[in-house]
Structure formats: C-alpha cells, structure tokens
C-alpha cells in the first residue's frame, strides 16, 4: 500500500535534506508507517475519502493530518534509531526503550486518526420517586390520577 507522506514531508519535518541511503531508508519506513496506521485504524482510507472541509466541523480525516502523522513516525526513527530515553554523559549511562529502532504510533496520534468519539444519545425517561404520593390535581381529595387530566 502507499504511504500518506512523501520524502519532502519528512525532509521538511527533519529540517534538513537527506542523503541517498537515508532517503532509501525513509521511503521504506514511510511505507511501513502507512501500513501500521492502517493496521491500527482500519477505516483510515474511508475517513480520508470522506473528508469535507466545507462543513462545520469538518467531516472525515484531513489528508494532511495523516501525512503529518506518517512523516512524524519516520522522523522519530531517523532522529533516534536506538530510541534512547535517558542518557548520562558522566560515567556513561544510557536507557533504551523496549521498542528499539521500531516505528511507533502514539495514543494521541491514534485519537487523531480515529476521530472524535460519538456520544451516545439518551432518550427521555420519566422518573418517579418510590415513596412519593401519587399525583392529585391541585391537591383535591379524590381519585389518584397517573397523569394530569387535560379537560380542566
């Protein structure tokens, strides 16, 4: 499958141009990152196809957002291939992530790809306290009505 970003997007995010071997690796990583995005969010291509910026709020997924996430995943690997999470220069100490050199997608990026959660709709429910007396219109003595009469 195709990646969502291009090498130009990766270079713009890196802030520098890449040499030929790095471009080859970035191309491969872009394709892998696109496949990982599709694996995490199966409806991503349909959401991009349904993008409509003319509505408020926009519907679907902005293709540029998908490209930014795709390029960001690749840049994380290119900048820090060993995924060093902590480093001390003094007596030489380093802490590495468990996912050394692998593409990762953050939970925030998944939320962007999935889109806003739909709130469940709730119908109206009529509640009546268990120990409350039944309704008596205008406090009159007499029969108890379950609902007010409309002919008064």
Protein Blocks (a to p, Z undefined) as FASTA:
>chain_A
ZZfbdfklmmmmnopacdfklmmmmmmmmmmmmmmmmmmmmmlmmmmmmpcfkbccdehj
dfklmmmmmmmmmmmmmmmmnopabdcfklopadddfkgoiacddfklmmmmnopadddd
ddddddddfklccddehhiacdddfbdcfkZZ
